Amino acid sequence: MVQEYRNVPYGDDGRIKEACGVFGIYDPEGEDVADTVCYGLSSLQHRGQESCGIAVSDTGGPGGNIRVHRGMGLVSEVFKEETLRDLKGNLGVGHVRYSTTGAATLNNAQPLVLNYIKGTLALAHNGNLINTGELRQELARTGAIFQTTTDSEVIAYCIARERVHTQTVEEAIQRTAEKIKGAYGLVIASPRKLIGVRDPLGLKPLCLGRRGSSYILASESCALTAVGAQFLRDVRPGEIVTITPDGVRSDLTLCQEKQAHCIFEYIYFARLDSRLDGISVYDARLKAGAALAKAWPADADLVAGVPDSGIAAAQGYALASGIPFGLAFYKNSYVGRTFIKPTQKEREAGVMLKLNVLESAVKGKNIVLVDDSIVRGTTIANLIRHLKQAGALNVHVRICSPPFLYPCYFGTDVPSNQQLLASSHSADEICRIIGADSLGYMKVEDLSSMTDGLPLCKACFDGHYPMEL
């Protein structure tokens, strides 16, 4: 059921890490945008499959009216034609959610819609803060009542509190951005402006596009392509972008020289056809494969990748090594990404439902198997076992990331050290555990070659976090 929020006056705390997708559009000509938001979210579905939502407002109608619909599941499951018809408005924000800790519940679905003394606010957030507890306690002491366990609600409350003391919502957002610490890409409707905010380090991606007179904000450029929009540029780290009928305004007050873009976006998380901060994700993965081939050559008959994020890297390995590239698995496209299943049991079941070995392609052959990462090791072990059951003679595993040794605090699903296989086992031990005939990880020093020297956050590999924790 579509909920409506009207502009009326005010009458165990779990931390959840977000690694989601956000989308926003403003059409100054007054056309409804819910369909476009829905298409944009569908193209960002790889960033989150647990819940999704769309909030819209009519900038030509009564100030502050926002209609929102949220649900558990995929975009195609939550948004039907009749639901989209009810979402009338020319300003919209959308969200796909991926919970890495905490409950996957409808209460935590976004966009968050806040009704406060200055009007209404709809907020969609990708990322994770590291000072949530401190801010949450401060807000609770002054009367805030929390409905969710997300960092995003803390951000929304901070903006609302600051807005009471500022002339514009942009000023309130800037003051909030000075308080919060961590990774974030924000898209905010308030309620006649569309505003995008990116953390000063650039840990989370956000880009700007245009379709006709409409401006669009999205986590990845693939979402712009999906709705027929032109990519204009990446939002700069620390930048606040405001979109009104007068066009685009940019506030660079929070921009800084130091940047640290998340390497995992290029290794795994982003879609292959996206460009993030000027870097093609496809090209980055080709370069990763080539670096692996140079560092870890193998005597093999076939190079194959684990779908989907290992495919391009496998092509890069094949091109650099001269070993033929081929497919070793058939992927069932109707099964979701196992990495973003909330429990290990769900991940393991999803892998075997999603991938079947192509026996005729691997039987009697020595295989180089390229994957993006090893976290707990169970997924790759299952794949190796099935390859050998299908007749593969040897399986040489090559991983496009260094060993995970440290947890991520900025929104990527890297768990505690106790769950990281590499934190307590050497590469040789891991090789035996997963049943591989050899194992080679990407070297930390080779990561920058993937992104042409773009400043990176590699803390989950080397422990050098870009900010004090």
Backbone hydrogen bonds, N-H to C=O, Kabsch-Sander energy under -0.5 kcal/mol:
donor,donor_aa,acceptor,acceptor_aa,energy
3,Q,68,V,-2.9
5,Y,66,I,-3.5
6,R,4,E,-0.5
8,V,6,R,-1.6
11,G,9,P,-0.9
16,I,149,T,-0.6
18,E,127,G,-1.1
19,A,98,Y,-1.0
21,G,96,V,-2.2
23,F,94,G,-1.9
24,G,217,L,-2.8
25,I,92,G,-2.5
26,Y,215,Y,-2.1
27,D,90,N,-2.8
30,G,27,D,-1.9
33,V,89,G,-2.3
34,A,87,L,-0.5
37,V,33,V,-2.5
38,C,34,A,-2.4
39,Y,35,D,-2.3
40,G,36,T,-2.6
41,L,37,V,-2.7
42,S,38,C,-2.1
43,S,39,Y,-1.6
44,L,40,G,-0.6
44,L,41,L,-0.9
45,Q,42,S,-1.1
47,R,44,L,-2.3
48,G,45,Q,-1.6
50,E,97,R,-2.0
51,S,97,R,-0.9
52,C,71,G,-2.2
53,G,95,H,-1.9
54,I,69,H,-2.4
55,A,93,V,-2.7
56,V,67,R,-3.0
57,S,91,L,-2.4
58,D,65,N,-0.5
59,T,57,S,-0.8
61,G,58,D,-1.6
65,N,62,P,-1.4
66,I,5,Y,-2.6
66,I,64,G,-0.5
67,R,56,V,-2.9
68,V,3,Q,-2.6
69,H,54,I,-2.5
71,G,52,C,-2.3
73,G,50,E,-2.8
77,E,74,L,-0.6
78,V,74,L,-2.1
79,F,75,V,-2.5
80,K,78,V,-0.7
84,L,80,K,-2.3
85,R,81,E,-1.8
86,D,82,E,-1.0
86,D,83,T,-0.5
87,L,83,T,-0.7
87,L,84,L,-0.8
88,K,86,D,-1.6
90,N,57,S,-0.8
91,L,57,S,-1.9
92,G,25,I,-2.6
93,V,55,A,-2.5
94,G,23,F,-3.4
95,H,53,G,-2.0
96,V,21,G,-2.2
97,R,51,S,-3.0
100,T,17,K,-1.6
105,T,103,A,-1.2
108,N,105,T,-0.9
109,A,106,L,-1.4
112,L,123,L,-2.6
114,L,121,L,-3.1
116,Y,114,L,-0.6
116,Y,119,G,-3.0
119,G,116,Y,-2.2
121,L,114,L,-2.0
122,A,189,A,-2.5
123,L,112,L,-2.7
124,A,187,V,-2.4
126,N,185,G,-2.0
128,N,183,A,-1.1
130,I,181,K,-3.0
131,N,181,K,-0.8
135,L,131,N,-2.0
136,R,132,T,-3.2
137,Q,133,G,-2.2
138,E,134,E,-1.9
139,L,135,L,-2.4
140,A,136,R,-2.7
141,R,137,Q,-2.3
142,T,138,E,-0.7
142,T,139,L,-0.8
143,G,140,A,-1.8
144,A,139,L,-2.2
146,F,144,A,-0.5
151,D,16,I,-0.6
154,V,150,T,-0.8
155,I,151,D,-1.9
156,A,152,S,-2.4
157,Y,153,E,-2.5
158,C,154,V,-2.3
159,I,155,I,-2.3
160,A,156,A,-2.3
161,R,157,Y,-2.7
162,E,158,C,-2.4
163,R,159,I,-2.4
164,V,160,A,-1.0
165,H,162,E,-1.5
166,T,163,R,-1.2
172,A,168,T,-1.5
173,I,169,V,-2.5
174,Q,170,E,-2.4
175,R,171,E,-2.2
176,T,172,A,-2.0
177,A,173,I,-2.8
178,E,174,Q,-1.5
179,K,175,R,-0.7
179,K,176,T,-1.2
180,I,176,T,-2.3
183,A,128,N,-2.7
185,G,126,N,-2.1
186,L,197,V,-3.1
187,V,124,A,-2.2
188,I,195,I,-3.1
189,A,122,A,-2.7
190,S,193,K,-2.0
192,R,190,S,-0.7
194,L,243,I,-2.1
195,I,188,I,-3.0
195,I,193,K,-0.5
196,G,241,V,-2.6
197,V,186,L,-2.1
198,R,239,E,-1.5
199,D,184,Y,-2.3
202,G,199,D,-1.6
207,C,218,A,-2.9
208,L,233,R,-3.2
209,G,216,I,-2.8
210,R,230,Q,-2.2
211,R,214,S,-2.4
214,S,211,R,-2.2
215,Y,26,Y,-1.7
216,I,209,G,-2.6
217,L,24,G,-2.6
218,A,207,C,-2.0
219,S,22,V,-1.9
221,S,275,R,-0.5
223,A,220,E,-1.2
224,L,220,E,-0.6
224,L,221,S,-0.6
225,T,221,S,-2.0
226,A,222,C,-1.9
227,V,223,A,-0.9
227,V,224,L,-0.7
228,G,225,T,-1.6
229,A,224,L,-2.8
230,Q,210,R,-3.5
232,L,208,L,-2.6
233,R,208,L,-1.6
235,V,206,L,-2.4
238,G,198,R,-1.1
238,G,199,D,-0.6
239,E,236,R,-2.6
240,I,251,D,-2.2
241,V,196,G,-2.9
241,V,239,E,-0.5
242,T,249,R,-2.7
243,I,194,L,-3.1
244,T,242,T,-0.5
244,T,247,G,-2.4
247,G,244,T,-2.3
249,R,242,T,-2.8
251,D,240,I,-2.5
252,L,250,S,-0.5
254,L,238,G,-0.7
255,C,252,L,-1.6
260,A,201,L,-3.3
261,H,455,P,-2.5
262,C,203,L,-0.9
263,I,457,C,-1.6
265,E,262,C,-1.1
266,Y,262,C,-0.5
266,Y,263,I,-0.8
267,I,263,I,-2.0
268,Y,264,F,-2.7
269,F,264,F,-2.3
270,A,265,E,-2.1
274,S,271,R,-2.0
276,L,279,I,-2.4
277,D,275,R,-0.5
279,I,276,L,-1.8
281,V,274,S,-2.4
282,Y,272,L,-1.0
284,A,280,S,-2.3
285,R,281,V,-2.0
286,L,282,Y,-2.1
287,K,283,D,-2.4
288,A,284,A,-1.8
289,G,285,R,-2.1
290,A,286,L,-2.1
291,A,287,K,-2.4
292,L,288,A,-2.0
293,A,289,G,-2.2
294,K,290,A,-1.8
295,A,291,A,-2.2
296,W,292,L,-3.3
300,A,298,A,-0.9
301,D,366,N,-2.6
302,L,366,N,-1.5
303,V,324,P,-2.6
304,A,302,L,-0.5
304,A,368,V,-3.0
306,V,370,V,-2.6
310,G,306,V,-2.2
311,I,308,D,-1.6
312,A,308,D,-0.6
314,A,310,G,-2.0
315,Q,311,I,-2.0
316,G,312,A,-2.1
317,Y,313,A,-2.3
318,A,314,A,-2.6
319,L,315,Q,-2.6
320,A,316,G,-2.0
321,S,317,Y,-2.1
322,G,318,A,-2.5
326,G,303,V,-2.5
330,Y,356,N,-3.5
331,K,329,F,-0.5
332,N,330,Y,-0.5
332,N,354,K,-3.3
333,S,331,K,-0.9
335,V,332,N,-1.4
340,I,337,R,-0.6
341,K,338,T,-1.6
347,R,343,T,-2.0
348,E,344,Q,-2.6
349,A,345,K,-2.1
350,G,346,E,-2.3
351,V,347,R,-1.9
352,M,348,E,-1.5
353,L,349,A,-1.4
354,K,350,G,-1.9
355,L,351,V,-2.4
356,N,330,Y,-2.4
358,L,328,A,-2.6
359,E,357,V,-1.2
361,A,358,L,-1.2
362,V,358,L,-1.1
362,V,359,E,-0.7
363,K,359,E,-2.2
364,G,391,G,-2.8
365,K,362,V,-2.0
367,I,365,K,-0.6
367,I,394,N,-3.2
368,V,302,L,-2.9
369,L,367,I,-0.7
369,L,396,H,-2.5
370,V,304,A,-2.7
370,V,368,V,-0.6
371,D,398,R,-2.2
381,A,377,G,-1.6
382,N,378,T,-2.0
383,L,379,T,-1.9
384,I,380,I,-2.5
385,R,381,A,-2.3
386,H,382,N,-2.1
387,L,383,L,-2.3
388,K,384,I,-2.3
389,Q,385,R,-2.0
390,A,386,H,-1.4
391,G,388,K,-1.3
392,A,387,L,-2.3
393,L,365,K,-2.4
394,N,365,K,-0.8
396,H,367,I,-3.6
397,V,395,V,-0.7
397,V,438,S,-2.6
398,R,369,L,-2.7
399,I,440,G,-2.9
400,C,371,D,-2.6
404,F,374,I,-0.6
405,L,403,P,-0.6
405,L,460,C,-2.3
406,Y,460,C,-1.9
408,C,414,V,-1.3
414,V,412,T,-2.8
419,Q,416,S,-1.8
420,L,416,S,-0.6
420,L,417,N,-1.2
421,L,375,V,-2.7
421,L,419,Q,-0.7
423,S,420,L,-1.2
424,S,420,L,-0.5
424,S,421,L,-1.2
425,H,421,L,-0.7
430,I,426,S,-2.6
431,C,427,A,-2.5
432,R,428,D,-1.8
433,I,429,E,-2.4
434,I,430,I,-2.7
435,G,431,C,-0.7
436,A,431,C,-1.8
437,D,395,V,-2.8
438,S,395,V,-0.8
440,G,397,V,-2.0
442,M,399,I,-1.3
442,M,401,S,-0.9
446,D,443,K,-1.7
447,L,443,K,-0.6
447,L,444,V,-1.3
449,S,446,D,-1.0
450,M,446,D,-0.5
450,M,447,L,-1.5
451,T,447,L,-0.6
451,T,448,S,-0.6
452,D,449,S,-0.6
453,G,448,S,-2.3
454,L,451,T,-1.8
457,C,261,H,-2.8
458,K,456,L,-0.6
461,F,458,K,-2.1
462,D,458,K,-2.3
463,G,459,A,-2.2
465,Y,463,G,-1.2
